[in-house]
Amino acid sequence: MKKWKVVLPVAVLAMTLCVLSGMYLKVNAKTNDDRISEGIYIETVYIGGMTVEEAESALADYIVQLGEKQFTLTAGDKQLCFKASEMGFAVTNEDIVQQAMSVGKTGNLLKRYKDLTDLEQGDLVLELDVSVDTEVVTALLNDNLKKIDTKAINHGLTRENGEFIYVPGATGIAVNVGPSVALIDEYVKDEWNREDSAIALSAEITEPKGSEEEL
C-alpha cells in the first residue's frame, strides 16, 4: 500500500511534466516564429502565415478598396453620392496587424497554448475600427446643400384653352447638417457592412398643400 502511495504522485508528476513539456514545445515554436499564426483574418483578408510586412501590405490594399465604396445620402427624393475616401474614411486601430502577430505569442504559457489551440478549432476574425472625418463630411454637405434643399411648392391649377390643368407641386426639403453628420459617423462606425450603402439624412420634409381632388 505504501508503495502505491509513493508511485502514484510520481506518475502524476511525470504526466504533468510531459503535458507541460508538450505545451512548451508547441508554444515556443510559435513564439520564435516571425509569421502570423494560421487561421487569422482581418475582416475578409486572410493574413495567416504572413509576416508583418506582408500583412500590412494586404491590409493596405483592402483599405484602398474600402475607400472606393460609395455612400448614397438620401433626403426625400433627392440624393448625394460620395466615396468613402471623399468623406475622410480612416482605420483607427492601426495596430491590428501587431495584434494579430501577438496571438499565441504573448501572455503566460497557458494563455499562449489556449490561443493556438483555439485557432486549431476555428478561425479568428479581427475587425477594423473605422470612421469618417466629421469636418470633411460637414463641408461636403454644406457645399452640396443646393442640390437637395428645396422650398415646398403647393399643388395648383392653370387654365389652358378653357380647361383647368392640374399642376403638381414639389416637396420641400431642408437638411439638418449637424444631426446628419452624426448619423453618417455612427453608421460607418457601427453598422457599415463594407459594401456600397445608403444612409437617410436628417431632414425636414414639407409636403405640398392641395391635392388634385381638392383643387
C-alpha positions in Angstrom: 0.0 0.0 0.0 2.9 2.4 0.9 4.5 1.6 -2.5 1.4 2.8 -4.3 1.3 6.0 -2.3 4.8 6.8 -3.5 4.3 5.7 -7.1 1.0 7.5 -7.8 2.3 11.1 -7.1 5.4 10.3 -9.1 3.3 9.1 -12.0 1.0 12.2 -11.8 4.1 14.5 -11.7 5.7 12.7 -14.7 2.4 13.0 -16.7 2.1 16.7 -15.7 5.7 17.4 -16.8 5.1 15.5 -20.0 2.0 17.7 -20.8 3.8 20.9 -19.8 6.7 19.9 -22.0 4.4 19.3 -25.0 2.7 22.6 -24.4 6.1 24.4 -24.1 7.5 22.9 -27.3 4.3 23.9 -29.2 4.2 27.4 -27.8 7.9 28.0 -28.0 8.0 27.1 -31.7 5.3 29.6 -32.5 6.8 32.3 -30.2 10.0 32.3 -32.1 8.2 32.3 -35.5 8.2 35.6 -37.4 4.9 34.8 -39.1 1.3 35.3 -38.0 -0.4 32.2 -36.8 -2.5 30.3 -39.3 -6.3 30.8 -39.1 -6.3 34.6 -38.6 -8.3 37.1 -40.7 -8.6 40.9 -40.7 -12.2 41.1 -41.8 -12.2 39.2 -45.1 -8.4 39.4 -45.6 -6.6 36.2 -44.7 -3.2 37.0 -43.1 -2.4 33.6 -41.5 1.2 32.7 -42.3 2.2 36.2 -43.4 5.0 38.3 -42.0 4.1 41.7 -40.5 5.2 43.4 -43.7 3.1 41.1 -45.9 0.0 41.5 -43.7 0.3 45.3 -43.7 0.6 45.4 -47.5 -2.5 43.1 -47.8 -4.4 45.3 -45.3 -3.4 48.5 -47.1 -4.8 47.1 -50.4 -8.1 46.2 -48.6 -8.4 49.7 -47.1 -7.9 51.2 -50.6 -10.8 49.0 -51.7 -13.0 50.2 -48.8 -12.2 53.8 -49.8 -13.8 53.2 -53.2 -17.2 52.1 -51.6 -20.0 54.5 -52.3 -22.4 56.0 -49.9 -25.7 57.3 -51.2 -27.1 60.0 -48.8 -30.8 60.5 -49.2 -33.4 63.1 -48.2 -36.9 62.7 -49.6 -36.4 62.0 -53.3 -33.0 63.7 -53.5 -29.7 62.1 -53.0 -25.9 62.8 -52.9 -23.3 60.2 -53.6 -19.7 60.1 -52.2 -17.0 57.6 -52.0 -15.8 56.6 -48.5 -12.4 58.2 -49.3 -14.1 61.5 -50.1 -15.6 61.5 -46.6 -12.3 61.1 -44.8 -12.6 57.4 -44.3 -9.9 56.0 -41.9 -8.9 53.0 -39.9 -8.4 53.9 -36.2 -7.0 50.6 -34.8 -3.7 50.9 -36.7 -2.0 48.3 -34.5 -4.3 45.5 -35.7 -1.5 43.7 -37.6 0.6 43.7 -34.4 -2.4 42.4 -32.5 -2.7 39.5 -35.0 1.0 38.8 -34.7 0.7 38.6 -30.9 -1.9 35.8 -30.9 -0.2 32.7 -29.4 3.0 34.7 -28.7 2.1 36.9 -25.7 1.0 36.1 -22.2 1.8 33.2 -20.0 2.3 29.6 -21.2 -1.3 28.6 -20.7 -2.7 31.6 -22.5 -0.5 31.2 -25.5 -1.3 27.5 -25.6 -5.0 28.2 -25.4 -4.8 30.8 -28.2 -3.1 28.4 -30.5 -5.5 25.6 -29.6 -8.5 27.9 -30.3 -7.1 28.6 -33.7 -6.9 24.9 -34.5 -10.7 24.7 -33.6 -11.8 27.7 -35.7 -10.6 30.9 -37.4 -10.1 34.2 -35.6 -11.5 37.3 -37.4 -10.3 40.7 -36.2 -12.5 43.7 -37.0 -11.3 47.1 -38.2 -12.4 50.2 -36.3 -13.3 52.7 -39.0 -14.6 56.2 -39.1 -15.1 59.2 -41.2 -13.8 62.8 -40.7 -16.8 64.7 -39.4 -15.3 68.0 -40.5 -14.9 66.7 -44.1 -18.4 65.3 -44.1 -19.8 68.6 -42.8 -18.0 70.5 -45.5 -19.3 68.1 -48.2 -22.9 68.5 -47.1 -22.7 72.3 -46.8 -21.1 72.5 -50.3 -23.9 70.4 -51.8 -27.0 71.6 -49.9 -28.3 73.4 -53.0 -28.6 70.0 -54.7 -31.0 68.8 -52.0 -32.6 71.8 -50.2 -35.8 72.9 -51.9 -38.8 75.0 -50.9 -42.2 73.4 -50.9 -44.3 74.3 -53.9 -48.1 73.8 -53.4 -50.1 71.9 -56.0 -52.0 74.2 -58.3 -54.2 74.7 -61.3 -53.6 76.5 -64.6 -56.2 77.3 -67.2 -55.5 76.4 -70.8 -58.0 76.5 -73.7 -60.8 76.9 -71.3 -59.9 73.9 -69.2 -58.2 73.7 -65.8 -55.0 71.7 -65.8 -53.6 70.3 -62.6 -50.0 71.3 -61.8 -48.3 69.1 -59.3 -46.3 70.8 -56.6 -43.0 69.9 -55.1 -41.9 68.6 -51.6 -39.8 70.9 -49.5 -36.6 69.5 -48.1 -34.2 71.1 -45.6 -31.3 69.0 -44.4 -30.2 69.2 -40.8 -26.4 69.2 -41.3 -25.2 68.5 -37.7 -27.5 65.6 -37.0 -26.9 64.2 -40.5 -23.1 64.2 -39.9 -23.7 62.4 -36.6 -25.9 59.8 -38.4 -23.2 59.2 -41.0 -20.5 58.9 -38.5 -22.5 56.4 -36.3 -23.5 54.3 -39.3 -19.9 54.0 -40.6 -18.6 53.1 -37.1 -21.3 50.7 -36.0 -23.4 49.4 -38.9 -21.4 49.6 -42.2 -21.1 46.1 -43.9 -18.2 47.3 -46.1 -20.4 47.4 -49.2 -22.0 50.3 -51.1 -24.6 51.7 -48.7 -27.4 54.2 -48.4 -27.9 56.5 -45.4 -31.0 58.6 -44.8 -30.1 62.1 -43.8 -31.8 64.1 -41.0 -34.1 66.5 -42.9 -37.3 68.5 -42.5 -39.8 67.4 -45.2 -42.6 69.7 -46.1 -45.4 68.2 -48.2 -47.1 70.5 -50.8 -50.6 71.5 -50.0 -53.8 71.0 -52.1 -54.4 67.6 -53.7 -55.7 67.3 -57.2 -59.2 66.3 -55.9 -59.3 69.3 -53.6 -58.3 71.7 -56.3 
